[in-house]
Amino acid sequence: MSINFQYKPEGITLKNFMKSNDFFRGMRGPVGSGKSVACCIEVFRRALLQAKNKNGIRKTRWAVIRNTNPQLKTTTIKTWLDWFPEDVWGDFAWSVPYTHKIHRGDLEIEVLFLALDRPEDVKKLLSLELTGVWINEAREIPKSIIDACTMRVGRFPSMRDGGATWYGVIADTNAPEEDHWWPIMAADVPVPDHISRDEALMLIKPDNWSFFSQPPALNEKKDKDGSTTAYDPNELAENKSNLTPKYYSNIIRGKTKGWIDVYVLNKLGSIEEGKPVYPNFKQELHCATEILLPNITQPLYIGIDFGLTPAAVFGQRLVTGRWLLLDELVCFDMGVVRFSELLRGIISKSYRNFDIQIYGDPAGDFRSQTDERTPFQIMRNNGLKAIPAPSNDPALRVEAVDVTLQRLIDGKAGFLLDKKCVNLKKGFNGGYHFRRLQTSGNRYDEKPFKNRYSHVHDALQYLMMGAGEGRTILSGKSRSQPMIAKKEWDVFAGQKKKTRKVWDLFKRNI
């Protein structure tokens, strides 16, 4: 029985993805760009390319993985059955694990659909012998699952039955967050400094892994300040012929900039619910495109937030009034002693000869129930002369940051965020937000929601309060006008460092 099947990938990225024979292939792109369909077809295409066994049969077995059962049934399986409907290709087994067995001519394909929201499904994966795995929406899947998948492929058909002609893992995804394993392995972002050496080694891309990124579906139109004003169709967008003419212009209506960046422009980022704490933050305006170079003639301010998820932010205010936010340190499940050691290491490596002033959460001057020493005392014992910020009022702290976001210096942003400050950036883009209340209408909590981004933003607020940005607010005086400098410090070019005596920040050698 012959098989008549037609599919043509529309777009150079889709074509290159399907031409590759690499062991792992991942494709990142906008919604509606044909990623999932291409993966469906690739499962089928590889089955057709499988060599016949001694009985003249091409046998393959695949697992298709999604993170939850509802998403698996309503999206992944639906896409598969759109191309391989039951009335043509055979009955679909709707009991767990969902299975589609296709027998046509010399072709035998077994496709198992697994959701990883139940322990038994994970165990099922670890016992399977497969030809390949398709991971649908890989941004929702941890790297450990990917590693488990790589151990299960190439095991069907068995070597006694001829072995697999090709085997491996394919994956598709919308743009994930910047600290996700995908962009790190694809070399889209550097390896985070805070992860261990062993974790970093697990994120080195093997030679037989390939990552493909599709063009954005729309192009941004920007004003002279770099703010996005409108969107135009991108002629290089893929899979356009399978979409209505105004598909993207319609779906972006009523959506946030962050949502559009991820789902339409294929930019790394996150989508958070709630109201951003800093609506005046504009990524195009406030995020530096190059590494910022500190000015050794100016003080370095460090803001600290304590607790088991401690964080630090490093910044400088230039003579013009412009702020350079240079670096961040974000830790999880860590005490003050270890955190102090990491902080000292960053200072020693990057800011040894700077005049350093450290401000922390005023609550850090209170003893904990488990240690007679306060966090400030622990830091001072580790050579870090930290002092409490002048206020812990949440509204004042937020305002101290917000005034810098609204500051213009000679027509340019008075607040620049370095590329290394990944968590701060995510927080500004909505990760740090006011949670919507469970009531009718658009009502939100009065205080920012406590999550992984709140700690580093608390540290930023303490930095700004300690550096004096909250002074006019506390005094009740009106906000000063933007400063215009006669000569601007080149934050990218830097200058020759002057030899200076190391500040007595360190009581011991670093």
C-alpha positions in Angstrom: 0.0 0.0 0.0 1.5 3.4 -1.1 1.5 6.4 1.2 0.6 9.7 -0.4 1.6 12.5 1.9 2.5 16.1 1.2 4.1 18.7 3.4 6.4 21.7 2.5 8.1 23.6 5.3 7.6 27.3 4.7 10.8 29.1 5.9 14.5 28.6 5.9 14.6 27.8 9.6 12.0 25.1 9.3 13.9 23.6 6.3 17.2 23.6 8.1 15.7 22.0 11.1 14.4 19.1 9.1 17.6 18.7 7.0 19.7 18.3 10.1 20.7 14.9 11.4 22.0 16.0 14.7 21.2 13.9 17.8 19.3 16.9 19.5 17.5 19.5 17.5 15.6 22.4 19.1 13.5 25.0 17.3 12.5 28.3 19.0 10.0 30.6 17.4 6.8 32.7 17.6 3.3 31.3 18.1 1.9 30.2 14.7 5.3 29.7 13.1 4.8 26.1 12.3 7.1 24.6 14.9 4.8 21.9 16.3 3.6 20.9 12.8 7.2 20.5 11.7 7.9 18.2 14.6 4.9 16.1 13.8 6.1 15.7 10.3 9.6 15.0 11.4 8.4 12.1 13.5 6.6 10.7 10.4 9.5 11.5 8.1 12.1 9.7 10.2 9.7 6.6 10.3 9.7 6.6 6.5 13.5 6.8 6.4 13.9 3.9 8.8 15.6 0.9 7.2 13.4 -2.2 6.8 14.0 -5.2 9.1 14.4 -8.7 7.8 10.6 -9.0 7.5 10.5 -5.9 5.3 8.9 -3.6 8.0 10.0 -0.1 9.0 9.5 0.0 12.8 9.8 3.1 15.0 8.6 4.1 18.4 8.4 7.7 19.6 7.4 9.5 22.8 5.8 12.9 22.6 6.1 14.9 25.9 4.3 17.9 27.3 4.4 19.2 30.9 0.7 18.8 31.8 -2.1 16.5 30.7 -4.6 19.3 29.7 -2.0 20.9 27.4 -1.1 17.5 26.0 -4.7 16.8 25.1 -5.8 20.2 23.9 -2.7 21.3 22.0 -0.1 18.6 21.2 -2.5 15.7 20.5 -4.8 18.0 18.6 -2.0 19.1 16.3 -0.9 15.5 15.7 -4.5 14.3 14.9 -5.0 17.3 12.5 -2.2 15.7 10.4 -2.8 12.1 11.2 -6.6 11.8 11.7 -8.0 8.5 13.1 -10.3 7.9 10.1 -7.2 7.7 7.8 -4.4 6.5 10.0 -6.1 4.3 12.6 -7.7 4.5 16.0 -6.2 6.6 18.7 -6.0 5.0 22.2 -7.5 7.6 24.6 -6.4 5.8 27.8 -3.1 6.7 29.6 -0.6 6.5 28.1 -2.3 7.9 25.0 -1.1 6.0 22.0 -1.4 6.1 18.3 -0.3 3.0 16.3 0.0 3.5 12.6 0.2 0.5 10.2 0.4 1.5 6.5 2.1 -0.7 4.0 5.6 -1.5 5.3 5.3 1.3 8.0 4.8 0.6 11.7 4.9 3.7 14.0 4.0 3.7 17.7 3.6 7.2 19.1 3.1 7.5 22.9 1.9 10.8 24.3 3.1 11.5 27.9 2.4 14.3 30.3 4.9 14.8 33.1 2.6 16.0 35.7 2.2 12.6 37.3 5.0 10.5 38.9 3.9 7.3 37.0 4.3 9.1 33.7 7.9 10.0 34.6 8.6 6.4 35.6 7.0 5.2 32.3 9.5 7.4 30.4 12.4 6.0 32.2 11.4 2.4 31.3 10.7 3.0 27.6 12.8 1.9 24.7 12.4 4.4 21.9 13.6 5.6 18.5 13.1 9.2 19.3 11.4 11.8 21.5 9.6 15.0 20.6 9.4 17.5 23.4 6.6 20.0 22.8 7.0 23.4 24.4 10.5 22.7 25.9 10.6 25.9 28.0 8.2 24.1 30.4 10.5 21.0 30.7 13.5 20.9 33.0 16.9 19.9 31.7 16.9 16.7 33.8 14.0 15.4 31.7 15.9 16.2 28.5 18.8 14.2 29.9 16.5 11.3 30.7 15.1 11.3 27.2 18.6 11.1 25.6 19.1 7.9 27.5 15.9 6.2 26.2 16.3 6.9 22.4 18.2 4.6 20.0 16.9 1.6 21.8 14.1 0.7 19.3 14.2 -1.2 17.1 16.7 -3.5 18.8 20.0 -4.3 17.2 18.6 -7.8 16.6 15.9 -6.2 14.5 18.3 -4.0 12.5 18.7 -1.0 15.0 17.5 2.6 14.5 18.6 4.2 11.2 18.4 7.6 13.0 17.6 8.3 16.6 17.5 11.4 18.8 15.5 14.1 20.4 13.6 17.0 18.7 12.1 19.9 20.6 10.1 23.1 19.9 9.4 26.0 22.1 8.3 29.6 22.4 11.0 31.9 23.7 11.9 30.9 27.3 13.4 33.0 30.1 17.0 34.1 29.9 18.2 31.7 32.6 16.5 28.7 31.1 18.8 25.8 30.0 17.8 26.4 26.3 19.3 29.9 25.7 22.3 29.0 27.8 23.1 25.9 25.8 22.3 27.8 22.5 24.9 30.4 23.6 22.2 33.2 23.4 23.1 34.2 27.0 26.2 33.6 29.1 26.3 30.9 31.8 25.1 32.5 35.1 27.8 33.2 37.6 25.8 31.9 40.6 25.5 28.2 39.4 28.1 25.6 40.4 30.8 24.3 38.1 29.1 20.9 37.8 25.8 22.6 36.7 27.7 24.8 34.2 29.3 21.7 32.7 25.9 20.2 32.2 25.0 23.3 30.1 27.8 23.0 27.6 26.3 22.3 24.1 27.5 18.9 22.7 28.8 18.9 19.1 25.8 16.9 17.9 23.2 19.3 19.3 21.7 22.1 17.2 19.4 25.0 18.1 17.4 26.9 15.5 15.7 30.3 16.0 13.0 31.6 13.7 12.6 35.2 12.7 10.1 37.4 14.6 6.6 37.5 13.2 6.5 41.3 13.3 9.1 44.1 13.2 9.1 46.9 15.8 8.8 50.5 14.8 10.6 52.7 17.4 10.9 56.4 18.1 14.1 58.4 18.6 14.2 57.3 22.3 14.1 53.6 21.3 10.5 53.0 22.5 8.3 50.8 20.4 5.4 52.7 18.8 4.0 50.1 16.4 4.5 46.8 14.7 4.8 46.0 11.0 4.7 42.5 9.3 8.0 40.8 8.9 8.6 39.6 5.4 11.0 36.9 6.7 8.4 35.4 9.1 7.7 31.7 8.5 4.6 29.8 7.9 2.7 32.9 6.8 0.7 31.1 4.1 -1.0 29.0 6.7 -2.2 32.0 8.7 -4.9 34.6 8.1 -3.5 37.9 6.7 -4.0 39.8 10.0 -3.3 37.0 12.4 -0.5 38.7 14.3 -1.9 42.2 14.2 -5.1 40.8 15.8 -3.5 38.7 18.5 -1.2 41.5 19.8 -4.3 43.7 20.6 -4.6 44.2 24.3 -1.3 42.4 25.0 1.6 43.6 27.1 5.0 44.4 25.6 6.4 41.4 27.4 3.8 39.1 25.9 4.4 40.4 22.4 8.2 40.0 22.9 7.9 36.3 23.8 5.1 35.0 21.7 5.4 37.2 18.5 9.0 38.6 18.4 10.7 35.5 19.7 12.6 37.4 22.4 13.8 35.7 25.6 11.6 36.8 28.5 8.9 35.9 30.9 5.1 36.6 31.2 3.9 37.5 34.6 0.4 38.1 35.8 -0.3 41.2 37.8 0.6 44.9 37.5 4.3 45.8 37.1 5.7 47.8 40.0 7.6 50.0 37.6 5.4 51.0 34.6 8.0 53.7 33.7 10.6 51.0 32.9 11.2 50.7 29.2 13.6 47.9 28.2 14.6 49.7 25.0 15.5 52.8 27.0 16.9 51.5 30.3 18.7 48.3 29.2 22.3 48.8 27.9 23.1 46.8 24.8 26.8 46.5 25.8 28.7 45.8 29.0 28.7 48.9 31.2 32.1 50.0 32.5 32.3 51.4 36.0 34.0 54.7 36.8 36.6 54.2 39.5 36.5 57.9 40.5 33.0 57.4 41.7 31.7 55.5 44.8 30.3 52.0 44.2 27.0 51.4 46.0 25.8 47.9 47.0 22.3 47.2 48.2 21.6 44.0 50.2 18.4 42.0 51.0 18.8 39.4 53.6 16.9 36.1 54.3 17.3 32.6 52.9 17.1 34.1 49.3 19.6 36.9 49.7 20.4 39.3 46.9 22.8 42.1 46.2 22.8 44.9 43.5 25.9 46.9 42.5 25.5 50.4 41.1 27.1 53.8 40.6 25.8 57.3 40.3 27.8 59.4 37.9 28.4 63.1 38.5 25.7 63.8 35.9 23.1 62.0 38.1 22.9 59.0 35.7 22.8 55.6 37.4 24.7 52.6 36.1 23.4 49.3 37.5 26.4 47.1 37.0 25.9 43.7 38.5 23.7 41.5 40.7 24.1 38.5 43.0 21.0 36.4 43.5 21.2 33.3 45.8 18.7 30.7 46.9 18.5 28.7 50.2 21.7 30.4 51.5 22.7 31.9 54.9 24.4 35.2 55.4 27.8 33.7 56.0 28.0 32.0 52.7 26.4 35.0 51.0 29.0 37.3 52.4 31.8 35.1 51.1 30.3 35.2 47.5 29.9 39.0 47.8 33.5 39.4 48.9 34.5 37.3 45.9 32.7 39.6 43.4 34.2 42.7 45.0 37.7 41.3 45.0 37.3 40.2 41.3 35.7 43.3 39.8 35.7 46.2 42.3 38.8 45.9 44.4 39.9 49.5 44.3 36.6 51.2 44.5 35.2 53.3 47.3 32.4 51.0 48.4 29.3 51.8 50.4 26.9 49.0 51.4 23.3 49.4 52.5 21.0 46.7 53.6 17.5 45.9 54.9 17.1 47.8 58.2 15.5 44.6 59.6 19.0 43.1 59.3 20.0 44.8 62.5 17.7 42.5 64.5 18.9 39.1 65.8 17.3 36.0 64.4 15.9 33.1 66.6 18.7 30.8 65.5 21.7 33.1 65.8 22.6 35.7 68.4 24.3 37.8 65.8 22.5 40.1 63.4 23.0 39.8 59.6 24.9 43.1 59.7 27.2 41.8 62.4 27.9 38.7 60.4 28.7 40.8 57.3 31.0 43.1 59.3 32.7 40.1 60.8 33.4 39.1 57.2 34.9 42.4 56.4 31.9 44.0 54.8 31.0 47.3 56.4 27.2 47.3 55.8 24.8 49.7 57.4 21.0 49.9 57.4 19.2 51.8 54.7 17.5 55.0 56.0 13.9 53.6 55.5 12.1 50.4 55.1 8.8 51.9 53.9 7.9 50.0 50.7 6.2 53.0 49.0 9.3 55.2 49.6 11.6 52.5 48.4 9.7 52.0 45.2 9.6 55.7 44.6 13.3 56.1 45.2 13.9 53.8 42.2 11.1 55.2 40.1 12.4 58.7 40.1 15.6 57.5 38.5 13.6 55.7 35.8 12.0 59.0 34.9 15.3 60.9 34.9 16.7 62.2 31.6 20.3 63.2 31.3 20.9 65.3 28.2 18.0 63.5 26.5 19.2 60.1 27.5 18.1 57.6 30.2 19.2 58.5 33.7 19.1 54.7 34.5 21.1 52.1 32.6 20.8 48.4 33.4 23.8 46.1 32.5 23.2 42.9 30.6 24.5 40.9 33.6 21.5 42.0 35.7 19.2 39.3 34.3 16.9 39.0 37.4 16.5 42.7 37.8 15.5 43.0 34.1 12.9 40.2 34.5 11.6 41.9 37.6 11.3 45.2 35.8 9.5 43.5 32.9 6.7 42.2 35.2 8.2 39.5 37.4 8.2 42.1 40.2 4.5 43.0 40.4 1.4 43.8 42.4 -0.7 40.7 42.5 -4.3 40.9 41.3 -6.9 40.5 44.1 -9.5 37.9 43.8 -12.3 40.4 43.4 -14.3 41.9 40.6 -12.6 44.6 38.6 -8.9 45.4 38.3 -7.8 45.6 41.9 -4.3 44.8 43.1 -2.5 44.3 46.3 -0.9 47.4 47.9 2.5 45.7 48.3 4.6 44.0 45.7 4.2 40.2 45.5 7.0 38.2 47.2 8.6 35.9 44.7 12.1 35.2 43.2 12.3 38.7 41.8 11.2 40.6 44.8 14.5 40.1 46.8 16.8 41.5 44.2 14.5 44.5 43.7 14.4 45.0 47.5 18.2 45.2 47.3 18.0 47.7 44.5 15.7 49.9 46.6 18.0 49.8 49.6 20.8 50.8 47.3 18.9 53.8 46.0 17.7 54.8 49.5 21.2 54.5 50.9 22.7 56.5 48.0 20.3 59.4 48.7 17.7 59.0 46.0 15.0 58.8 48.7 16.2 62.0 50.4 13.9 64.4 48.6 11.0 62.1 49.3 11.7 61.8 53.0 12.2 65.6 53.3 9.0 66.4 51.4 10.9 68.6 48.9 10.0 68.6 45.2 11.8 66.4 42.9 14.8 68.0 41.2 14.9 68.7 37.4 16.9 66.4 35.2 20.6 67.2 35.2 22.4 68.0 31.9 26.2 67.4 32.0 28.7 69.4 30.0 30.7 66.2 29.5 29.4 62.7 29.7 31.3 59.7 31.0 31.5 57.1 28.3 30.1 54.1 30.1 31.3 51.7 27.3 34.8 53.1 26.7 35.9 53.5 30.2 39.1 55.2 31.3 42.5 54.3 32.7 42.2 53.4 36.3 44.0 55.4 38.9 46.1 53.7 41.5 44.2 54.1 44.8 44.5 52.7 48.2 42.0 49.9 48.8 39.2 51.1 51.0 39.2 49.7 54.5 36.1 47.8 53.6 38.1 44.6 54.0 39.4 43.8 57.4 40.9 40.6 56.1 42.5 39.7 52.9 40.2 38.8 50.2 
